[in-house]
Amino acid sequence: MNESDPVRMVDISEKTVSFRTAVAEGEIVLQPSTVEAIRTQSTKKGDVLTVSEIAGIQAAKKTDEIIPLCHQIPLTSVNISFAFTEDRIHGTCTVKTTYSTGVEMEALVGVTTALLSIWDMVKYLEKDEGGQYPVARLENIRVVLKEKREHA
């Protein structure tokens, strides 16, 4: 970076407004016993998936406060969903808007925060004798769909 190339937000004022969707996904790997505790809603902090869904939605809405050069985007929809396997929970975040820039960062922030919220709510189940997390980790965070459609 040099003085002739300052950090700046991209100017989108000339871009046309269109329908935009982004889908991001990722996984949290946990001990099978922890996944079962989440599935049966038998954790100390309560309903892990509902809290994590709300956390992901809230985070997607605040992406511009977290990622410095992201635009403030009026989101029209944020949906968080989860699926179980024996040792992991797969999270998906779908974000929609009618605006002049995409929402892939919002989808990524949403799914990542939802998965981090799961971790926060079950970390007491994942710690080993030394207070470490030998199993718990986030994996495969990525954008799986970015779509832009012009108005009809």
Phi and psi in radians as a Rosetta constraint file:
Dihedral C 1 N 2 CA 2 C 2 CIRCULARHARMONIC -2.387 0.35
Dihedral N 2 CA 2 C 2 N 3 CIRCULARHARMONIC 3.068 0.35
Dihedral C 2 N 3 CA 3 C 3 CIRCULARHARMONIC -1.114 0.35
Dihedral N 3 CA 3 C 3 N 4 CIRCULARHARMONIC -0.476 0.35
Dihedral C 3 N 4 CA 4 C 4 CIRCULARHARMONIC -1.435 0.35
Dihedral N 4 CA 4 C 4 N 5 CIRCULARHARMONIC -0.096 0.35
Dihedral C 4 N 5 CA 5 C 5 CIRCULARHARMONIC -2.286 0.35
Dihedral N 5 CA 5 C 5 N 6 CIRCULARHARMONIC 1.234 0.35
Dihedral C 5 N 6 CA 6 C 6 CIRCULARHARMONIC -1.245 0.35
Dihedral N 6 CA 6 C 6 N 7 CIRCULARHARMONIC 2.757 0.35
Dihedral C 6 N 7 CA 7 C 7 CIRCULARHARMONIC -1.197 0.35
Dihedral N 7 CA 7 C 7 N 8 CIRCULARHARMONIC 2.364 0.35
Dihedral C 7 N 8 CA 8 C 8 CIRCULARHARMONIC -2.773 0.35
Dihedral N 8 CA 8 C 8 N 9 CIRCULARHARMONIC 2.738 0.35
Dihedral C 8 N 9 CA 9 C 9 CIRCULARHARMONIC -1.343 0.35
Dihedral N 9 CA 9 C 9 N 10 CIRCULARHARMONIC 2.435 0.35
Dihedral C 9 N 10 CA 10 C 10 CIRCULARHARMONIC -1.161 0.35
Dihedral N 10 CA 10 C 10 N 11 CIRCULARHARMONIC 2.369 0.35
Dihedral C 10 N 11 CA 11 C 11 CIRCULARHARMONIC -1.396 0.35
Dihedral N 11 CA 11 C 11 N 12 CIRCULARHARMONIC 1.987 0.35
Dihedral C 11 N 12 CA 12 C 12 CIRCULARHARMONIC -1.890 0.35
Dihedral N 12 CA 12 C 12 N 13 CIRCULARHARMONIC 0.205 0.35
Dihedral C 12 N 13 CA 13 C 13 CIRCULARHARMONIC -1.101 0.35
Dihedral N 13 CA 13 C 13 N 14 CIRCULARHARMONIC -0.412 0.35
Dihedral C 13 N 14 CA 14 C 14 CIRCULARHARMONIC -1.641 0.35
Dihedral N 14 CA 14 C 14 N 15 CIRCULARHARMONIC -0.113 0.35
Dihedral C 14 N 15 CA 15 C 15 CIRCULARHARMONIC -1.342 0.35
Dihedral N 15 CA 15 C 15 N 16 CIRCULARHARMONIC 2.559 0.35
Dihedral C 15 N 16 CA 16 C 16 CIRCULARHARMONIC -1.396 0.35
Dihedral N 16 CA 16 C 16 N 17 CIRCULARHARMONIC 2.637 0.35
Dihedral C 16 N 17 CA 17 C 17 CIRCULARHARMONIC -1.377 0.35
Dihedral N 17 CA 17 C 17 N 18 CIRCULARHARMONIC 2.358 0.35
Dihedral C 17 N 18 CA 18 C 18 CIRCULARHARMONIC -2.603 0.35
Dihedral N 18 CA 18 C 18 N 19 CIRCULARHARMONIC 2.900 0.35
Dihedral C 18 N 19 CA 19 C 19 CIRCULARHARMONIC -1.309 0.35
Dihedral N 19 CA 19 C 19 N 20 CIRCULARHARMONIC 2.287 0.35
Dihedral C 19 N 20 CA 20 C 20 CIRCULARHARMONIC -2.343 0.35
Dihedral N 20 CA 20 C 20 N 21 CIRCULARHARMONIC 2.453 0.35
Dihedral C 20 N 21 CA 21 C 21 CIRCULARHARMONIC -2.361 0.35
Dihedral N 21 CA 21 C 21 N 22 CIRCULARHARMONIC 2.507 0.35
Dihedral C 21 N 22 CA 22 C 22 CIRCULARHARMONIC -2.429 0.35
Dihedral N 22 CA 22 C 22 N 23 CIRCULARHARMONIC 2.485 0.35
Dihedral C 22 N 23 CA 23 C 23 CIRCULARHARMONIC -2.194 0.35
Dihedral N 23 CA 23 C 23 N 24 CIRCULARHARMONIC 2.224 0.35
Dihedral C 23 N 24 CA 24 C 24 CIRCULARHARMONIC -2.150 0.35
Dihedral N 24 CA 24 C 24 N 25 CIRCULARHARMONIC 2.637 0.35
Dihedral C 24 N 25 CA 25 C 25 CIRCULARHARMONIC -2.455 0.35
Dihedral N 25 CA 25 C 25 N 26 CIRCULARHARMONIC 2.897 0.35
Dihedral C 25 N 26 CA 26 C 26 CIRCULARHARMONIC -3.029 0.35
Dihedral N 26 CA 26 C 26 N 27 CIRCULARHARMONIC 3.095 0.35
Dihedral C 26 N 27 CA 27 C 27 CIRCULARHARMONIC -2.383 0.35
Dihedral N 27 CA 27 C 27 N 28 CIRCULARHARMONIC 2.606 0.35
Dihedral C 27 N 28 CA 28 C 28 CIRCULARHARMONIC -1.991 0.35
Dihedral N 28 CA 28 C 28 N 29 CIRCULARHARMONIC 2.187 0.35
Dihedral C 28 N 29 CA 29 C 29 CIRCULARHARMONIC -1.627 0.35
Dihedral N 29 CA 29 C 29 N 30 CIRCULARHARMONIC 2.279 0.35
Dihedral C 29 N 30 CA 30 C 30 CIRCULARHARMONIC -2.432 0.35
Dihedral N 30 CA 30 C 30 N 31 CIRCULARHARMONIC 2.935 0.35
Dihedral C 30 N 31 CA 31 C 31 CIRCULARHARMONIC -1.117 0.35
Dihedral N 31 CA 31 C 31 N 32 CIRCULARHARMONIC 2.497 0.35
Dihedral C 31 N 32 CA 32 C 32 CIRCULARHARMONIC -0.940 0.35
Dihedral N 32 CA 32 C 32 N 33 CIRCULARHARMONIC -0.607 0.35
Dihedral C 32 N 33 CA 33 C 33 CIRCULARHARMONIC -1.149 0.35
Dihedral N 33 CA 33 C 33 N 34 CIRCULARHARMONIC -0.586 0.35
Dihedral C 33 N 34 CA 34 C 34 CIRCULARHARMONIC -1.226 0.35
Dihedral N 34 CA 34 C 34 N 35 CIRCULARHARMONIC -0.752 0.35
Dihedral C 34 N 35 CA 35 C 35 CIRCULARHARMONIC -1.025 0.35
Dihedral N 35 CA 35 C 35 N 36 CIRCULARHARMONIC -0.735 0.35
Dihedral C 35 N 36 CA 36 C 36 CIRCULARHARMONIC -1.137 0.35
Dihedral N 36 CA 36 C 36 N 37 CIRCULARHARMONIC -0.680 0.35
Dihedral C 36 N 37 CA 37 C 37 CIRCULARHARMONIC -1.100 0.35
Dihedral N 37 CA 37 C 37 N 38 CIRCULARHARMONIC -0.659 0.35
Dihedral C 37 N 38 CA 38 C 38 CIRCULARHARMONIC -1.181 0.35
Dihedral N 38 CA 38 C 38 N 39 CIRCULARHARMONIC -0.785 0.35
Dihedral C 38 N 39 CA 39 C 39 CIRCULARHARMONIC -1.048 0.35
Dihedral N 39 CA 39 C 39 N 40 CIRCULARHARMONIC -0.692 0.35
Dihedral C 39 N 40 CA 40 C 40 CIRCULARHARMONIC -1.607 0.35
Dihedral N 40 CA 40 C 40 N 41 CIRCULARHARMONIC 0.073 0.35
Dihedral C 40 N 41 CA 41 C 41 CIRCULARHARMONIC 0.940 0.35
Dihedral N 41 CA 41 C 41 N 42 CIRCULARHARMONIC 0.812 0.35
Dihedral C 41 N 42 CA 42 C 42 CIRCULARHARMONIC -2.036 0.35
Dihedral N 42 CA 42 C 42 N 43 CIRCULARHARMONIC 0.613 0.35
Dihedral C 42 N 43 CA 43 C 43 CIRCULARHARMONIC -1.663 0.35
Dihedral N 43 CA 43 C 43 N 44 CIRCULARHARMONIC 2.797 0.35
Dihedral C 43 N 44 CA 44 C 44 CIRCULARHARMONIC -1.088 0.35
Dihedral N 44 CA 44 C 44 N 45 CIRCULARHARMONIC -0.614 0.35
Dihedral C 44 N 45 CA 45 C 45 CIRCULARHARMONIC -1.577 0.35
Dihedral N 45 CA 45 C 45 N 46 CIRCULARHARMONIC -0.011 0.35
Dihedral C 45 N 46 CA 46 C 46 CIRCULARHARMONIC 1.774 0.35
Dihedral N 46 CA 46 C 46 N 47 CIRCULARHARMONIC -2.621 0.35
Dihedral C 46 N 47 CA 47 C 47 CIRCULARHARMONIC -1.279 0.35
Dihedral N 47 CA 47 C 47 N 48 CIRCULARHARMONIC 1.656 0.35
Dihedral C 47 N 48 CA 48 C 48 CIRCULARHARMONIC -1.056 0.35
Dihedral N 48 CA 48 C 48 N 49 CIRCULARHARMONIC -0.779 0.35
Dihedral C 48 N 49 CA 49 C 49 CIRCULARHARMONIC -1.241 0.35
Dihedral N 49 CA 49 C 49 N 50 CIRCULARHARMONIC -0.644 0.35
Dihedral C 49 N 50 CA 50 C 50 CIRCULARHARMONIC -1.147 0.35
Dihedral N 50 CA 50 C 50 N 51 CIRCULARHARMONIC -0.791 0.35
Dihedral C 50 N 51 CA 51 C 51 CIRCULARHARMONIC -1.085 0.35
Dihedral N 51 CA 51 C 51 N 52 CIRCULARHARMONIC -0.748 0.35
Dihedral C 51 N 52 CA 52 C 52 CIRCULARHARMONIC -1.193 0.35
Dihedral N 52 CA 52 C 52 N 53 CIRCULARHARMONIC -0.603 0.35
Dihedral C 52 N 53 CA 53 C 53 CIRCULARHARMONIC -1.089 0.35
Dihedral N 53 CA 53 C 53 N 54 CIRCULARHARMONIC -0.814 0.35
Dihedral C 53 N 54 CA 54 C 54 CIRCULARHARMONIC -1.115 0.35
Dihedral N 54 CA 54 C 54 N 55 CIRCULARHARMONIC -0.719 0.35
Dihedral C 54 N 55 CA 55 C 55 CIRCULARHARMONIC -1.051 0.35
Dihedral N 55 CA 55 C 55 N 56 CIRCULARHARMONIC -0.755 0.35
Dihedral C 55 N 56 CA 56 C 56 CIRCULARHARMONIC -1.128 0.35
Dihedral N 56 CA 56 C 56 N 57 CIRCULARHARMONIC -0.729 0.35
Dihedral C 56 N 57 CA 57 C 57 CIRCULARHARMONIC -1.106 0.35
Dihedral N 57 CA 57 C 57 N 58 CIRCULARHARMONIC -0.833 0.35
Dihedral C 57 N 58 CA 58 C 58 CIRCULARHARMONIC -1.057 0.35
Dihedral N 58 CA 58 C 58 N 59 CIRCULARHARMONIC -0.742 0.35
Dihedral C 58 N 59 CA 59 C 59 CIRCULARHARMONIC -1.130 0.35
Dihedral N 59 CA 59 C 59 N 60 CIRCULARHARMONIC -0.756 0.35
Dihedral C 59 N 60 CA 60 C 60 CIRCULARHARMONIC -1.006 0.35
Dihedral N 60 CA 60 C 60 N 61 CIRCULARHARMONIC -0.706 0.35
Dihedral C 60 N 61 CA 61 C 61 CIRCULARHARMONIC -1.187 0.35
Dihedral N 61 CA 61 C 61 N 62 CIRCULARHARMONIC -0.355 0.35
Dihedral C 61 N 62 CA 62 C 62 CIRCULARHARMONIC -1.926 0.35
Dihedral N 62 CA 62 C 62 N 63 CIRCULARHARMONIC 0.323 0.35
Dihedral C 62 N 63 CA 63 C 63 CIRCULARHARMONIC -0.972 0.35
Dihedral N 63 CA 63 C 63 N 64 CIRCULARHARMONIC -0.702 0.35
Dihedral C 63 N 64 CA 64 C 64 CIRCULARHARMONIC -1.141 0.35
Dihedral N 64 CA 64 C 64 N 65 CIRCULARHARMONIC -0.320 0.35
Dihedral C 64 N 65 CA 65 C 65 CIRCULARHARMONIC -1.478 0.35
Dihedral N 65 CA 65 C 65 N 66 CIRCULARHARMONIC -0.295 0.35
Dihedral C 65 N 66 CA 66 C 66 CIRCULARHARMONIC -1.762 0.35
Dihedral N 66 CA 66 C 66 N 67 CIRCULARHARMONIC -0.753 0.35
Dihedral C 66 N 67 CA 67 C 67 CIRCULARHARMONIC -1.782 0.35
Dihedral N 67 CA 67 C 67 N 68 CIRCULARHARMONIC 1.937 0.35
Dihedral C 67 N 68 CA 68 C 68 CIRCULARHARMONIC -0.938 0.35
Dihedral N 68 CA 68 C 68 N 69 CIRCULARHARMONIC -0.679 0.35
Dihedral C 68 N 69 CA 69 C 69 CIRCULARHARMONIC -1.788 0.35
Dihedral N 69 CA 69 C 69 N 70 CIRCULARHARMONIC 0.212 0.35
Dihedral C 69 N 70 CA 70 C 70 CIRCULARHARMONIC -1.332 0.35
Dihedral N 70 CA 70 C 70 N 71 CIRCULARHARMONIC 2.562 0.35
Dihedral C 70 N 71 CA 71 C 71 CIRCULARHARMONIC -1.372 0.35
Dihedral N 71 CA 71 C 71 N 72 CIRCULARHARMONIC 2.704 0.35
Dihedral C 71 N 72 CA 72 C 72 CIRCULARHARMONIC -1.344 0.35
Dihedral N 72 CA 72 C 72 N 73 CIRCULARHARMONIC 2.033 0.35
Dihedral C 72 N 73 CA 73 C 73 CIRCULARHARMONIC -2.030 0.35
Dihedral N 73 CA 73 C 73 N 74 CIRCULARHARMONIC 2.274 0.35
Dihedral C 73 N 74 CA 74 C 74 CIRCULARHARMONIC -1.335 0.35
Dihedral N 74 CA 74 C 74 N 75 CIRCULARHARMONIC 1.733 0.35
Dihedral C 74 N 75 CA 75 C 75 CIRCULARHARMONIC -1.317 0.35
Dihedral N 75 CA 75 C 75 N 76 CIRCULARHARMONIC 2.411 0.35
Dihedral C 75 N 76 CA 76 C 76 CIRCULARHARMONIC -1.767 0.35
Dihedral N 76 CA 76 C 76 N 77 CIRCULARHARMONIC -0.302 0.35
Dihedral C 76 N 77 CA 77 C 77 CIRCULARHARMONIC -2.837 0.35
Dihedral N 77 CA 77 C 77 N 78 CIRCULARHARMONIC 2.402 0.35
Dihedral C 77 N 78 CA 78 C 78 CIRCULARHARMONIC -2.366 0.35
Dihedral N 78 CA 78 C 78 N 79 CIRCULARHARMONIC 2.185 0.35
Dihedral C 78 N 79 CA 79 C 79 CIRCULARHARMONIC -2.257 0.35
Dihedral N 79 CA 79 C 79 N 80 CIRCULARHARMONIC 2.241 0.35
Dihedral C 79 N 80 CA 80 C 80 CIRCULARHARMONIC -1.988 0.35
Dihedral N 80 CA 80 C 80 N 81 CIRCULARHARMONIC 2.337 0.35
Dihedral C 80 N 81 CA 81 C 81 CIRCULARHARMONIC -2.389 0.35
Dihedral N 81 CA 81 C 81 N 82 CIRCULARHARMONIC 2.779 0.35
Dihedral C 81 N 82 CA 82 C 82 CIRCULARHARMONIC -2.328 0.35
Dihedral N 82 CA 82 C 82 N 83 CIRCULARHARMONIC 2.624 0.35
Dihedral C 82 N 83 CA 83 C 83 CIRCULARHARMONIC -2.412 0.35
Dihedral N 83 CA 83 C 83 N 84 CIRCULARHARMONIC 2.529 0.35
Dihedral C 83 N 84 CA 84 C 84 CIRCULARHARMONIC -1.785 0.35
Dihedral N 84 CA 84 C 84 N 85 CIRCULARHARMONIC 2.530 0.35
Dihedral C 84 N 85 CA 85 C 85 CIRCULARHARMONIC -2.224 0.35
Dihedral N 85 CA 85 C 85 N 86 CIRCULARHARMONIC -3.080 0.35
Dihedral C 85 N 86 CA 86 C 86 CIRCULARHARMONIC -1.050 0.35
Dihedral N 86 CA 86 C 86 N 87 CIRCULARHARMONIC -0.714 0.35
Dihedral C 86 N 87 CA 87 C 87 CIRCULARHARMONIC -2.158 0.35
Dihedral N 87 CA 87 C 87 N 88 CIRCULARHARMONIC 0.344 0.35
Dihedral C 87 N 88 CA 88 C 88 CIRCULARHARMONIC -2.803 0.35
Dihedral N 88 CA 88 C 88 N 89 CIRCULARHARMONIC 2.829 0.35
Dihedral C 88 N 89 CA 89 C 89 CIRCULARHARMONIC -2.139 0.35
Dihedral N 89 CA 89 C 89 N 90 CIRCULARHARMONIC 2.190 0.35
Dihedral C 89 N 90 CA 90 C 90 CIRCULARHARMONIC -1.611 0.35
Dihedral N 90 CA 90 C 90 N 91 CIRCULARHARMONIC 2.216 0.35
Dihedral C 90 N 91 CA 91 C 91 CIRCULARHARMONIC -1.978 0.35
Dihedral N 91 CA 91 C 91 N 92 CIRCULARHARMONIC 2.530 0.35
Dihedral C 91 N 92 CA 92 C 92 CIRCULARHARMONIC -2.323 0.35
Dihedral N 92 CA 92 C 92 N 93 CIRCULARHARMONIC 2.394 0.35
Dihedral C 92 N 93 CA 93 C 93 CIRCULARHARMONIC -2.198 0.35
Dihedral N 93 CA 93 C 93 N 94 CIRCULARHARMONIC 2.139 0.35
Dihedral C 93 N 94 CA 94 C 94 CIRCULARHARMONIC -1.961 0.35
Dihedral N 94 CA 94 C 94 N 95 CIRCULARHARMONIC 2.205 0.35
Dihedral C 94 N 95 CA 95 C 95 CIRCULARHARMONIC -2.180 0.35
Dihedral N 95 CA 95 C 95 N 96 CIRCULARHARMONIC 2.416 0.35
Dihedral C 95 N 96 CA 96 C 96 CIRCULARHARMONIC -2.273 0.35
Dihedral N 96 CA 96 C 96 N 97 CIRCULARHARMONIC 2.663 0.35
Dihedral C 96 N 97 CA 97 C 97 CIRCULARHARMONIC -2.736 0.35
Dihedral N 97 CA 97 C 97 N 98 CIRCULARHARMONIC 2.874 0.35
Dihedral C 97 N 98 CA 98 C 98 CIRCULARHARMONIC -2.073 0.35
Dihedral N 98 CA 98 C 98 N 99 CIRCULARHARMONIC 1.746 0.35
Dihedral C 98 N 99 CA 99 C 99 CIRCULARHARMONIC -2.778 0.35
Dihedral N 99 CA 99 C 99 N 100 CIRCULARHARMONIC -3.054 0.35
Dihedral C 99 N 100 CA 100 C 100 CIRCULARHARMONIC -1.815 0.35
Dihedral N 100 CA 100 C 100 N 101 CIRCULARHARMONIC 0.210 0.35
Dihedral C 100 N 101 CA 101 C 101 CIRCULARHARMONIC -2.616 0.35
Dihedral N 101 CA 101 C 101 N 102 CIRCULARHARMONIC 2.789 0.35
Dihedral C 101 N 102 CA 102 C 102 CIRCULARHARMONIC -1.346 0.35
Dihedral N 102 CA 102 C 102 N 103 CIRCULARHARMONIC 2.984 0.35
Dihedral C 102 N 103 CA 103 C 103 CIRCULARHARMONIC -2.125 0.35
Dihedral N 103 CA 103 C 103 N 104 CIRCULARHARMONIC 0.459 0.35
Dihedral C 103 N 104 CA 104 C 104 CIRCULARHARMONIC -1.174 0.35
Dihedral N 104 CA 104 C 104 N 105 CIRCULARHARMONIC -0.616 0.35
Dihedral C 104 N 105 CA 105 C 105 CIRCULARHARMONIC -1.148 0.35
Dihedral N 105 CA 105 C 105 N 106 CIRCULARHARMONIC -0.673 0.35
Dihedral C 105 N 106 CA 106 C 106 CIRCULARHARMONIC -1.095 0.35
Dihedral N 106 CA 106 C 106 N 107 CIRCULARHARMONIC -0.709 0.35
Dihedral C 106 N 107 CA 107 C 107 CIRCULARHARMONIC -1.147 0.35
Dihedral N 107 CA 107 C 107 N 108 CIRCULARHARMONIC -0.736 0.35
Dihedral C 107 N 108 CA 108 C 108 CIRCULARHARMONIC -1.128 0.35
Dihedral N 108 CA 108 C 108 N 109 CIRCULARHARMONIC -0.776 0.35
Dihedral C 108 N 109 CA 109 C 109 CIRCULARHARMONIC -1.137 0.35
Dihedral N 109 CA 109 C 109 N 110 CIRCULARHARMONIC -0.698 0.35
Dihedral C 109 N 110 CA 110 C 110 CIRCULARHARMONIC -1.079 0.35
Dihedral N 110 CA 110 C 110 N 111 CIRCULARHARMONIC -0.890 0.35
Dihedral C 110 N 111 CA 111 C 111 CIRCULARHARMONIC -1.193 0.35
Dihedral N 111 CA 111 C 111 N 112 CIRCULARHARMONIC -0.684 0.35
Dihedral C 111 N 112 CA 112 C 112 CIRCULARHARMONIC -1.126 0.35
Dihedral N 112 CA 112 C 112 N 113 CIRCULARHARMONIC -0.760 0.35
Dihedral C 112 N 113 CA 113 C 113 CIRCULARHARMONIC -1.157 0.35
Dihedral N 113 CA 113 C 113 N 114 CIRCULARHARMONIC -0.680 0.35
Dihedral C 113 N 114 CA 114 C 114 CIRCULARHARMONIC -1.046 0.35
Dihedral N 114 CA 114 C 114 N 115 CIRCULARHARMONIC -0.773 0.35
Dihedral C 114 N 115 CA 115 C 115 CIRCULARHARMONIC -1.187 0.35
Dihedral N 115 CA 115 C 115 N 116 CIRCULARHARMONIC -0.668 0.35
Dihedral C 115 N 116 CA 116 C 116 CIRCULARHARMONIC -1.133 0.35
Dihedral N 116 CA 116 C 116 N 117 CIRCULARHARMONIC -0.601 0.35
Dihedral C 116 N 117 CA 117 C 117 CIRCULARHARMONIC -1.147 0.35
Dihedral N 117 CA 117 C 117 N 118 CIRCULARHARMONIC -0.687 0.35
Dihedral C 117 N 118 CA 118 C 118 CIRCULARHARMONIC -0.997 0.35
Dihedral N 118 CA 118 C 118 N 119 CIRCULARHARMONIC -0.870 0.35
Dihedral C 118 N 119 CA 119 C 119 CIRCULARHARMONIC -0.966 0.35
Dihedral N 119 CA 119 C 119 N 120 CIRCULARHARMONIC -0.832 0.35
Dihedral C 119 N 120 CA 120 C 120 CIRCULARHARMONIC -1.026 0.35
Dihedral N 120 CA 120 C 120 N 121 CIRCULARHARMONIC -0.691 0.35
Dihedral C 120 N 121 CA 121 C 121 CIRCULARHARMONIC -1.344 0.35
Dihedral N 121 CA 121 C 121 N 122 CIRCULARHARMONIC -0.332 0.35
Dihedral C 121 N 122 CA 122 C 122 CIRCULARHARMONIC -2.119 0.35
Dihedral N 122 CA 122 C 122 N 123 CIRCULARHARMONIC 0.188 0.35
Dihedral C 122 N 123 CA 123 C 123 CIRCULARHARMONIC -1.040 0.35
Dihedral N 123 CA 123 C 123 N 124 CIRCULARHARMONIC -0.537 0.35
Dihedral C 123 N 124 CA 124 C 124 CIRCULARHARMONIC -1.101 0.35
Dihedral N 124 CA 124 C 124 N 125 CIRCULARHARMONIC -0.455 0.35
Dihedral C 124 N 125 CA 125 C 125 CIRCULARHARMONIC -1.445 0.35
Dihedral N 125 CA 125 C 125 N 126 CIRCULARHARMONIC -0.355 0.35
Dihedral C 125 N 126 CA 126 C 126 CIRCULARHARMONIC -1.689 0.35
Dihedral N 126 CA 126 C 126 N 127 CIRCULARHARMONIC -0.324 0.35
Dihedral C 126 N 127 CA 127 C 127 CIRCULARHARMONIC -1.205 0.35
Dihedral N 127 CA 127 C 127 N 128 CIRCULARHARMONIC 2.450 0.35
Dihedral C 127 N 128 CA 128 C 128 CIRCULARHARMONIC -1.549 0.35
Dihedral N 128 CA 128 C 128 N 129 CIRCULARHARMONIC -3.020 0.35
Dihedral C 128 N 129 CA 129 C 129 CIRCULARHARMONIC -1.045 0.35
Dihedral N 129 CA 129 C 129 N 130 CIRCULARHARMONIC -0.485 0.35
Dihedral C 129 N 130 CA 130 C 130 CIRCULARHARMONIC -1.607 0.35
Dihedral N 130 CA 130 C 130 N 131 CIRCULARHARMONIC 0.112 0.35
Dihedral C 130 N 131 CA 131 C 131 CIRCULARHARMONIC 1.388 0.35
Dihedral N 131 CA 131 C 131 N 132 CIRCULARHARMONIC 0.244 0.35
Dihedral C 131 N 132 CA 132 C 132 CIRCULARHARMONIC -1.725 0.35
Dihedral N 132 CA 132 C 132 N 133 CIRCULARHARMONIC 2.972 0.35
Dihedral C 132 N 133 CA 133 C 133 CIRCULARHARMONIC -2.028 0.35
Dihedral N 133 CA 133 C 133 N 134 CIRCULARHARMONIC 1.445 0.35
Dihedral C 133 N 134 CA 134 C 134 CIRCULARHARMONIC -1.252 0.35
Dihedral N 134 CA 134 C 134 N 135 CIRCULARHARMONIC -0.354 0.35
Dihedral C 134 N 135 CA 135 C 135 CIRCULARHARMONIC -1.931 0.35
Dihedral N 135 CA 135 C 135 N 136 CIRCULARHARMONIC -0.795 0.35
Dihedral C 135 N 136 CA 136 C 136 CIRCULARHARMONIC -1.057 0.35
Dihedral N 136 CA 136 C 136 N 137 CIRCULARHARMONIC 2.259 0.35
Dihedral C 136 N 137 CA 137 C 137 CIRCULARHARMONIC -2.893 0.35
Dihedral N 137 CA 137 C 137 N 138 CIRCULARHARMONIC 2.714 0.35
Dihedral C 137 N 138 CA 138 C 138 CIRCULARHARMONIC -1.658 0.35
Dihedral N 138 CA 138 C 138 N 139 CIRCULARHARMONIC 2.470 0.35
Dihedral C 138 N 139 CA 139 C 139 CIRCULARHARMONIC -2.448 0.35
Dihedral N 139 CA 139 C 139 N 140 CIRCULARHARMONIC 2.742 0.35
Dihedral C 139 N 140 CA 140 C 140 CIRCULARHARMONIC 1.009 0.35
Dihedral N 140 CA 140 C 140 N 141 CIRCULARHARMONIC 0.636 0.35
Dihedral C 140 N 141 CA 141 C 141 CIRCULARHARMONIC -1.279 0.35
Dihedral N 141 CA 141 C 141 N 142 CIRCULARHARMONIC 2.149 0.35
Dihedral C 141 N 142 CA 142 C 142 CIRCULARHARMONIC -2.870 0.35
Dihedral N 142 CA 142 C 142 N 143 CIRCULARHARMONIC 2.795 0.35
Dihedral C 142 N 143 CA 143 C 143 CIRCULARHARMONIC -1.504 0.35
Dihedral N 143 CA 143 C 143 N 144 CIRCULARHARMONIC 2.207 0.35
Dihedral C 143 N 144 CA 144 C 144 CIRCULARHARMONIC -1.865 0.35
Dihedral N 144 CA 144 C 144 N 145 CIRCULARHARMONIC -0.226 0.35
Dihedral C 144 N 145 CA 145 C 145 CIRCULARHARMONIC -2.710 0.35
Dihedral N 145 CA 145 C 145 N 146 CIRCULARHARMONIC 2.347 0.35
Dihedral C 145 N 146 CA 146 C 146 CIRCULARHARMONIC -2.356 0.35
Dihedral N 146 CA 146 C 146 N 147 CIRCULARHARMONIC 2.130 0.35
Dihedral C 146 N 147 CA 147 C 147 CIRCULARHARMONIC -2.306 0.35
Dihedral N 147 CA 147 C 147 N 148 CIRCULARHARMONIC 2.469 0.35
Dihedral C 147 N 148 CA 148 C 148 CIRCULARHARMONIC -2.381 0.35
Dihedral N 148 CA 148 C 148 N 149 CIRCULARHARMONIC 2.195 0.35
Dihedral C 148 N 149 CA 149 C 149 CIRCULARHARMONIC -2.241 0.35
Dihedral N 149 CA 149 C 149 N 150 CIRCULARHARMONIC 2.325 0.35
Dihedral C 149 N 150 CA 150 C 150 CIRCULARHARMONIC -1.238 0.35
Dihedral N 150 CA 150 C 150 N 151 CIRCULARHARMONIC 2.728 0.35
Dihedral C 150 N 151 CA 151 C 151 CIRCULARHARMONIC -1.057 0.35
Dihedral N 151 CA 151 C 151 N 152 CIRCULARHARMONIC 2.584 0.35
